[in-house]
Amino acid sequence: MAITSCIHAGVDIGSTTTKLIVFNEDGETIYSSYKRHNADQVQSVIDALTDLSSRTGNVELKIALTGSGAKRIAEYIGVPFIQEVVANSTALKENFDYVRTAIELGGQDAKMIFFSQKREDGTMNVADMRMSGSCTGGTGAFIDEVASLLKVPIEEFNDLASQGTWVYDITDHYAKAHPLYERACRLPELVKDSDPLIHHTFDAGEGVLIPGEIIHHAKKGCCNFVILQPFGCLPNHVVGRGVTKRLKEMYPDAQILPLDYDPDVSFANIENRLQMLIMNMKAQKEEDEKKGA
């Protein structure tokens, strides 16, 4: 049977899923798939390509592989392998005239790519990149796994979570009898408080939770906050530091300490910064007492 046409395919074999996208000779997307491989990466590639073959017939296939699980497979079948950060940066430069920063939340890690622009011709180059392997709670694998357990399509997961209205059912039931009981704050309330500062659609790292929780407690008179975060969680690191300035403008008496906690950070550094916060708290308290007197 004669070859009728040529198609181009890219396969991303990640830590939890295998993605396939196919283009025709005009660069138009003609097919794509996204499936969990359940730790059987080789079989997932076989299944994806078998399915593709049944859909396209006798065509010439030009293919390249990327992703954390792709290198050995690419070497075995003799096709090009492209490191995933290189693939991401190449796609961004191809599709956008100007990019400063790109953040990708993968199955087991987060990646941040920084671009610079040449003065001579305005073209973009990758200036630096960071990769987090120590904080997986906010990355794709955790979110994907929870959605799978709940049998909820991943596209609907965020909307479903935002509709939650019941927190700690049993705890609330018994706690109401206590005179100091206070109803737990619900997520929609945090979103409403933080929306003027950071829009609720921005969900990198802790997203609206950092400013939302600080605003919630600051309204009740709390003045001292520690944002404890692993330095490896880059999206959370950027958000945590970025919102601090605006929060202090809203609450001038508030002391906010973004504290990076990572195995590489010395205990002395963490202890010194916490002691500084405590000293400032004591000084503020003494000043308030003098004003009250």
C-alpha positions as CSV (number, residue, x, y, z in Angstrom):
1,M,0.0,0.0,0.0
2,A,1.4,3.4,-1.0
3,I,2.2,6.0,1.6
4,T,-0.5,8.8,1.2
5,S,1.0,11.5,3.4
6,C,3.3,12.5,6.2
7,I,2.4,13.3,9.8
8,H,4.4,14.6,12.8
9,A,3.8,13.3,16.3
10,G,5.2,14.3,19.7
11,V,4.9,11.9,22.7
12,D,5.4,13.2,26.2
13,I,6.0,10.3,28.6
14,G,5.7,11.8,32.1
15,S,5.8,10.4,35.6
16,T,2.0,9.7,35.6
17,T,0.6,10.2,32.1
18,T,1.5,9.8,28.5
19,K,0.4,12.5,26.1
20,L,0.4,12.3,22.3
21,I,-0.2,15.1,19.8
22,V,-0.2,14.8,16.0
23,F,0.1,17.4,13.3
24,N,-0.4,17.3,9.5
25,E,2.0,18.8,7.0
26,D,0.3,22.2,7.4
27,G,1.0,22.2,11.2
28,E,-2.7,21.6,12.1
29,T,-3.5,19.4,15.0
30,I,-5.4,16.3,13.8
31,Y,-5.3,14.1,16.9
32,S,-4.3,14.1,20.5
33,S,-4.6,11.8,23.6
34,Y,-3.9,12.1,27.3
35,K,-4.0,8.9,29.4
36,R,-2.6,7.7,32.8
37,H,0.0,5.0,32.2
38,N,-0.2,3.5,35.7
39,A,3.6,3.1,35.8
40,D,3.7,1.1,32.6
41,Q,5.2,3.7,30.4
42,V,6.3,1.4,27.5
43,Q,2.9,-0.2,27.1
44,S,1.3,3.3,27.2
45,V,3.4,4.3,24.2
46,I,2.6,1.1,22.3
47,D,-1.2,1.7,23.0
48,A,-1.0,5.3,21.9
49,L,0.8,4.6,18.6
50,T,-1.4,1.5,17.9
51,D,-4.5,3.7,18.3
52,L,-2.9,6.4,16.1
53,S,-2.1,3.8,13.4
54,S,-5.7,2.6,13.3
55,R,-6.9,6.2,12.8
56,T,-4.4,7.3,10.1
57,G,-3.8,4.3,7.9
58,N,-0.6,4.0,5.8
59,V,1.2,7.3,6.4
60,E,4.8,8.3,7.0
61,L,5.3,9.1,10.7
62,K,8.0,11.5,12.0
63,I,8.1,11.3,15.8
64,A,10.0,12.7,18.7
65,L,9.8,11.8,22.4
66,T,10.1,14.0,25.5
67,G,9.4,13.7,29.2
68,S,11.0,12.1,32.3
69,G,10.2,8.6,31.1
70,A,11.1,9.0,27.4
71,K,14.9,8.9,27.0
72,R,15.4,5.1,27.2
73,I,12.3,4.4,25.1
74,A,13.5,6.8,22.4
75,E,17.0,5.2,22.4
76,Y,15.5,1.7,22.1
77,I,13.2,2.5,19.1
78,G,15.7,4.9,17.5
79,V,13.8,8.2,17.5
80,P,14.8,11.7,18.6
81,F,14.6,12.5,22.3
82,I,14.2,16.2,23.4
83,Q,14.6,17.2,27.1
84,E,11.3,18.5,28.3
85,V,12.5,22.0,29.4
86,V,14.1,22.4,26.0
87,A,10.9,21.3,24.3
88,N,8.8,23.7,26.4
89,S,11.1,26.7,25.7
90,T,11.2,25.9,22.0
91,A,7.4,25.8,21.8
92,L,7.1,29.0,23.6
93,K,9.6,30.8,21.4
94,E,7.9,29.4,18.3
95,N,4.4,30.6,19.4
96,F,5.0,33.8,21.3
97,D,6.9,36.9,20.3
98,Y,7.7,37.8,23.9
99,V,7.8,35.7,27.1
100,R,9.5,36.5,30.4
101,T,8.7,33.6,32.6
102,A,7.0,30.2,32.2
103,I,5.9,27.8,34.9
104,E,4.9,24.2,34.3
105,L,3.3,22.0,37.0
106,G,4.2,18.4,36.0
107,G,3.3,15.1,37.5
108,Q,6.0,15.1,40.2
109,D,7.8,18.5,40.0
110,A,7.4,22.1,39.0
111,K,9.6,23.9,36.5
112,M,10.2,27.6,36.0
113,I,11.9,28.9,32.8
114,F,13.3,32.5,32.6
115,F,13.8,34.1,29.3
116,S,15.9,37.1,28.2
117,Q,15.7,39.1,25.1
118,K,18.7,39.9,22.8
119,R,19.2,43.6,22.3
120,E,20.5,43.1,18.8
121,D,17.5,41.4,17.2
122,G,14.9,41.0,20.0
123,T,15.0,37.2,19.9
124,M,14.4,35.3,23.1
125,N,16.9,33.0,24.9
126,V,16.5,30.8,28.0
127,A,18.4,32.7,30.7
128,D,17.9,30.3,33.5
129,M,15.6,27.6,34.9
130,R,14.6,26.1,38.2
131,M,13.2,22.7,39.0
132,S,11.4,21.6,42.1
133,G,11.5,18.0,43.2
134,S,10.9,18.5,46.9
135,C,7.3,19.7,46.9
136,T,4.8,17.6,45.0
137,G,1.6,18.5,46.9
138,G,0.5,21.1,44.4
139,T,1.7,19.4,41.2
140,G,-0.2,17.3,38.8
141,A,0.2,13.9,40.3
142,F,-1.5,14.7,43.5
143,I,-4.4,16.6,41.9
144,D,-4.8,13.9,39.2
145,E,-4.8,11.1,41.8
146,V,-7.5,12.7,44.0
147,A,-9.6,13.5,40.9
148,S,-9.3,9.8,39.8
149,L,-10.3,8.5,43.3
150,L,-13.3,10.7,43.3
151,K,-14.1,9.7,39.7
152,V,-14.3,13.4,38.7
153,P,-13.0,14.6,35.3
154,I,-9.9,16.7,36.0
155,E,-11.4,19.6,34.0
156,E,-14.3,19.8,36.5
157,F,-12.2,19.3,39.7
158,N,-11.5,22.9,40.5
159,D,-15.1,24.0,40.2
160,L,-16.2,21.1,42.4
161,A,-13.7,22.0,45.1
162,S,-14.9,25.7,45.1
163,Q,-18.4,24.5,45.9
164,G,-17.5,23.0,49.2
165,T,-19.6,24.3,52.1
166,W,-19.1,21.7,54.9
167,V,-15.8,21.6,56.9
168,Y,-15.0,19.0,59.6
169,D,-18.6,17.8,60.0
170,I,-18.1,15.9,63.3
171,T,-15.8,18.5,64.8
172,D,-18.2,21.3,64.0
173,H,-21.1,19.4,65.5
174,Y,-19.6,19.0,68.9
175,A,-17.6,22.3,68.9
176,K,-20.8,24.3,68.6
177,A,-21.6,23.6,72.3
178,H,-18.5,25.5,73.4
179,P,-18.9,29.3,74.2
180,L,-15.7,30.1,72.2
181,Y,-16.8,28.2,69.1
182,E,-16.5,30.1,65.9
183,R,-17.7,28.8,62.5
184,A,-14.8,27.8,60.2
185,C,-14.2,30.0,57.3
186,R,-15.2,28.5,54.0
187,L,-13.1,28.6,50.8
188,P,-15.6,30.9,48.9
189,E,-15.2,33.5,51.7
190,L,-11.4,33.4,51.4
191,V,-11.7,33.8,47.7
192,K,-14.0,36.8,48.1
193,D,-11.6,38.5,50.6
194,S,-8.5,37.9,48.4
195,D,-10.0,38.7,45.0
196,P,-9.1,42.4,45.1
197,L,-5.5,41.4,45.7
198,I,-5.0,38.3,43.5
199,H,-7.7,36.9,41.2
200,H,-9.2,33.6,42.2
201,T,-8.3,32.0,38.8
202,F,-4.6,32.3,39.7
203,D,-3.9,29.0,41.4
204,A,-0.1,28.7,41.3
205,G,1.3,27.4,44.6
206,E,-1.2,28.2,47.3
207,G,-3.0,30.6,45.0
208,V,-5.6,32.7,46.9
209,L,-5.1,30.8,50.2
210,I,-2.0,32.8,51.4
211,P,-3.6,36.3,51.0
212,G,-7.1,35.0,51.8
213,E,-6.1,33.4,55.2
214,I,-4.0,36.4,56.2
215,I,-6.8,38.9,55.3
216,H,-9.3,36.7,57.2
217,H,-7.2,36.7,60.4
218,A,-6.0,40.3,60.0
219,K,-9.7,41.4,60.1
220,K,-10.0,39.8,63.5
221,G,-6.9,41.6,64.9
222,C,-4.1,39.1,64.2
223,C,-0.9,41.1,63.3
224,N,1.8,38.5,63.0
225,F,2.1,35.9,60.3
226,V,4.6,33.3,59.1
227,I,4.3,32.0,55.5
228,L,6.0,28.6,55.9
229,Q,6.9,27.1,52.5
230,P,9.4,24.7,51.0
231,F,11.8,26.7,48.8
232,G,11.5,24.0,46.2
233,C,7.9,24.9,45.6
234,L,8.7,27.8,43.2
235,P,5.1,28.9,42.4
236,N,4.3,29.2,46.1
237,H,7.6,31.0,46.8
238,V,6.8,33.6,44.1
239,V,3.2,34.1,45.3
240,G,4.1,34.2,48.9
241,R,6.7,37.0,48.5
242,G,4.7,38.8,45.8
243,V,1.6,39.4,47.9
244,T,3.4,40.5,51.0
245,K,4.0,44.1,50.0
246,R,0.3,44.7,49.1
247,L,-0.9,43.0,52.3
248,K,1.3,45.3,54.4
249,E,-0.1,48.3,52.6
250,M,-3.6,47.0,53.6
251,Y,-2.6,46.3,57.2
252,P,0.4,48.5,58.1
253,D,0.7,47.0,61.6
254,A,1.0,43.4,60.3
255,Q,4.3,41.6,60.3
256,I,4.6,39.0,57.6
257,L,7.5,36.6,57.4
258,P,7.8,34.4,54.3
259,L,10.0,31.6,55.7
260,D,11.6,29.2,53.3
261,Y,12.1,25.8,54.8
262,D,14.2,23.5,52.8
263,P,16.8,20.8,53.7
264,D,19.6,23.0,52.4
265,V,18.6,26.0,54.6
266,S,20.5,26.1,57.9
267,F,18.6,25.9,61.2
268,A,20.4,29.0,62.4
269,N,19.0,31.1,59.5
270,I,15.4,29.9,60.3
271,E,15.8,30.5,64.0
272,N,17.3,33.9,63.6
273,R,14.4,35.1,61.3
274,L,11.8,33.7,63.7
275,Q,13.5,35.4,66.7
276,M,13.5,38.7,64.7
277,L,9.8,38.3,64.2
278,I,9.2,37.6,68.0
279,M,11.4,40.6,69.0
280,N,9.3,42.9,66.7
281,M,6.1,41.5,68.2
282,K,7.3,42.3,71.7
283,A,8.4,45.8,70.6
284,Q,5.0,46.4,69.0
285,K,3.2,45.2,72.1
286,E,5.2,47.5,74.4
287,E,4.5,50.4,72.1
288,D,0.8,49.6,72.1
289,E,0.8,49.4,75.9
290,K,2.4,52.8,76.2
291,K,-0.2,54.3,73.9
292,G,-2.9,52.7,76.0
293,A,-1.5,54.1,79.2
